[in-house]
């Protein structure tokens, strides 16, 4: 689709369905940013959490290019009049390839995208920006941004180098002394074992009523969609699985995605050993970074600072952006008693 902005700048955008996965990937390749959260495969698993239509909005003008994948969701199945859009659970948001003036590019892109949203009866937009890409910084003057929490990353190569050169650093790393055995598990074969831990941890964190409660269907979709980019690691003590996590791996980065564990000091030791083992595996498989994530709700268990302690890089802030395209309709919806809708716009 080609249009003319009021500024006189020629621009065009292309809307790509997730079914056009080859075209989707070709557009992402133009940005030289290999990240699992932007792939069509990840979006296919994400719609188990956010049922809707995954789309990629590809914008081009004289100042550069923007790729923005999102999920278009029907707000009320009984009334097909209105939609919203969201980036999936995890990280995302617009990717920019700046050729001229970056500020003009973001303004032109947002103008075109907001027009698209009005035409499509999209009333509100929720963006989970990517802390590593730092793409929220381009939209400071375009969108209300909400800093949610700090995220932490381990530079795997730096970590390995420290292990080789610094004996005291090595001694601070968990090892067999705490009798934790780490295993790389089958993503399918050990799914049930992981779910037992995950649901136990979710109950402790009182997540059952949150908007995002991960069901068996989600994990099964994750496995079938991501294939070799999904990995499962487990920590055993006394032959019992006490901690496990799924990680997503693509490009140069491993993302710590979802975890399950028992509670207590034993859990803390196991989780620490687990993270070091994932880093070791990452080094062996030529990954550069392990993104550990952060903690939105403030985990009160002893390991709450574990990710921060392990990280050897500067923390990166996870931002949420929200834009209301139709204020009257949005206000009516969120003031209703439909609690699922209210939770939907509380940033997941």
N, C-alpha and C positions, 0 to 999 in steps of 0.2 A: 504494500500500500504506500503511495506517495502523496504527500500533502505539502502545503505551504504555510509556514508560520507567519504570524503578524509581523515578526521582525524582518521578514524577507529571506530568511535562511532556508534553503532547500533541505528537506529532511525526509527520511523514509523509515518505515518500520515494517517488520515482518513478524507475524505471529505463528509460532511453530508448535504443533501438538507433540505430546510425548510419543505418540505413535510414529512420528517422523524422527526416530531416534538417530538415524544417520545424519540428517540435517542438523539436529540438535547438537550432536557432538562436533560437527564441522564448525559450527558457530563458536562453541566453547574453545575449540583449538585456536581460533583467531586471537584469543586473549592470553594464550600461553600461561594458563592457570589451571593446572591439573588438580582437581579437588573433588572428592567423592560426593560432597553435598550438592554439587551442581549437576551431577549426571542424571540422565533419564532413568537409569537403573535405580538410583536412590529415590527418585520421585515416585517410582512405581511401588516401592515399599512404603513410602510416606503417606500415600493416600489411604492406607489402612488406619491411620490416625486421623487424617484430615480428608475424608471422602470428597472428591471433586475432580476437576479436570486440570492436569498439569500442563502448563503452557510456558513457552519462552518468548519473551518480547525482545526482539532484536532491533535496536534503534541505530541509525547512521545519519550523521550530518557532517558539515565541513570541519567541525571541531573534534570529531572522533566517533567512537562507537560505544554502545552500551548493550550488554546482555543481561536480561533480568528474568530468571525462571521463577515461577510461582504456581500456586494451586488456586484455581477459581472454584469457589464453593457456593452452592445454593444455600441461602440462609435458612429458608423454611420450605420444607418439602411440600407443604400444603399450599404454599403461595410461591409460584415460580417467578415472581416479579423482580426479586433483588438478589444480588450476589455480594460476596466479599472475596478478598484474596489474601493469601498468607504465604510466606516462605515456610518450608517444612520444619519440623522439629530438628534442631541442630543449628547450623549456620547457613547464611546465604546473602541475599540482597543483590543489587545491581553490581555488575563488573564493568569497569570503565577502561577503555583504550583511548587515551587522550592524544590527539594529533595537533591540536591548537590550544584554545583557551579552555581549561578544565571547568571553570565556573560557568562559562557560557554553555558548555556541553551539558552539565547537570541541569541548568535552567531549561534549556531547550528540550532535553529528554523528559523532565518532569512535566512540562507544558503539554507535550505530545501524549504522555502517558495518562495524565489527568483527563485529557479529552477522550482518550480511549475508554477510561473507566466510566465517565459519564455516559458515553454512547452505549456501553455494555450494562448499564444499571448496576455498577459495582459501587457500593455505598461506603466501604471502608477498606483500608489496606494495612496489613500488619507485616513488618519487615524485621526479621532476625538478622542483623548484620554479622559479617564475618570478622572476628577479632584479628585473625592473622592477615587477612587481606586489607584490614583497616579501611574498608569501603564506607563506613559511616562518616568518616571525616570529610568526604566529598559533599555530604548533604546537610552539613551543619546549618546552612542558611536556607535550606529547602524544606526541611521536615523537623517536627519536634522529635528529639532524640532522648532516650531514657537510658542512662548507664545502669546496667543490672548487676554486674559483678565482675571481678577480675578473673581472667583465665590464665592458666600457667602452662608453660611449654618446657620440655627438656630437649636441649640440643644434644642429640645422641652421640655425635662424633666428639664433641667436647667432653661429654661424660666418659666415654671410652678412653679418651686420652688421659683424663684425670686418673682413671683407674690404673693405667699403665705407669704413670709417673709419680703418683702420690699415694704412698702406702697407707697413710692415715685416712685418706678419702676412701680407700678400699675397705678399711676396717669399719667405716661407718655404714657401709652397704650391707643389707641383710644377707645372710648366707645360710649354710646348713646348720649353723649353731642353734638357730631357733626351730630346727626340725620342721621347716616348711618345705614341701616339695612342690615345685611348679611344673605343670604339664600343659602342653598345647593340645587342646581337645578338639574333637570333631564337632563342627558347628551343628550338624544334624543329630549325631549320635548322642551328644550330651546336652541337647536342648532342655529336656525335662529336668535334668539335674540343675541346670542354670535357673530354670523357672522357679524351682523350689526356693532357691536362695533369693531370687529377685522379689518374689511376692512376700517373702518374710521381711526383707529390708523395706519394701514399700509400705507394709503395714506399720512398721516402726516409725516411718516418716509420715504416716497418716496421709499417704498419697492416693488412697483409693477413691477419694472424692475429687481429685484434681482433674482438670480437663484432659491431661495426658496421663492415662493409665495404660500401660503397654500390655495388650492382650496376647494370647498365644498366636492369634492370626497375624499380628504385627511381626513377631519374631519369625514366623514361617515365611512371610513375605520378604523379610530382610534376607533370609537365607536363600530363597529362590531367585531373588532379583540381583543380589550382589555377588553371589558365587565366590570366586577366588579373592575378592576384595574384602571379605568378611572373615574374621578370625576369632576364635574363642580360647581363652587361657583360664586355667584354674589353679588354685592353691589348695594343697592338701596338708592336713595335720592329723596324725594318728589315723591315716588312711581315710580320712573324712574330708570331703570337699567343703571348705569353709569360706572361700571367696572365689568369684569368677567374673569375668567381664568379656563382652564382645568389643572388638576394636575394628575400625574401618581403616583400610590402608590403600592409598593411591598416591601417585606422584612421589613426592619426597616426605610425605607426612602420614603418621599414624594418629588416628583420633580415638581416644578413649570414649567409647560411645555409651554403653549401659552396663551396670554392674549389679551383682547380687552378693550378699554376704551374711554371715552370722554376726552377732554383736559381741563387743568386748575387746579386751586387750589382745587376745589371740587373733581376732579379726584385724586389728591394726597391723600386727606383724605380718600377717599373711598378705594383706593388701600392699604393704611396702615391698615385700619380696616379689609379689606379682608384677608390680610396675617395673622393678629393675629387670625382671626376666623379659618383659615385653620390649624394653629398651635394648637388651642384649639381642633378642631375636631381630629387632629392627636393624641393628648394626650389621648383623649377618646377612640381612636381605636388602641392604643398601638404602635404607631409609635414613633421612637426616634429622627428623624431628618427631617427638612424641608429644602430641597436644593432650594435656591432662584434663582440660576443662576447668570448671570452677565450682562454686557452690552458691546457688541462688537463695536457698531457704535457711542456710546457716546450720549445718550439721552439728549437733551437740555431742556426737560421739568423740572419743579420744583422737581419732584420726582426722579431725576437721582441718588441721593445718598440713596434712601430709603432702598434698599436691604442691603447696607453696614451698615446703621444705625441699622437695625433690627437684623442683624447677631450677634451672641454671640460666634462665633468660628473664628479661624484663616482662612483667605481667602485661597482658593486653586486655582492654576492657571490652566486654560484650555489651553492645548497644541494641536496643529495640527502637524501631521507628514506627510511628502510626500516623496515618493521614485519613481524615474523614472526607469523602467525596460528596456525600449528601447528608448534610447536618440534620435536617428535619427527620428524615427516615431513620437515621442512626439513633438519634435521641429517643425516638419512639420505641425502637427495638431494645435498647439497653435499659430503658426504664420499665420494661415489662418484667413479669415474674418468671420468664423463661431463663432459669439459672444457667443452662448450658450456653446460652448466648452471652450472658454476662461473663461467665468464665472464659469464653472464647476470646474476649477482648481484654483479659487481664494478663496478657503477655505469656500465656501458656504455663 
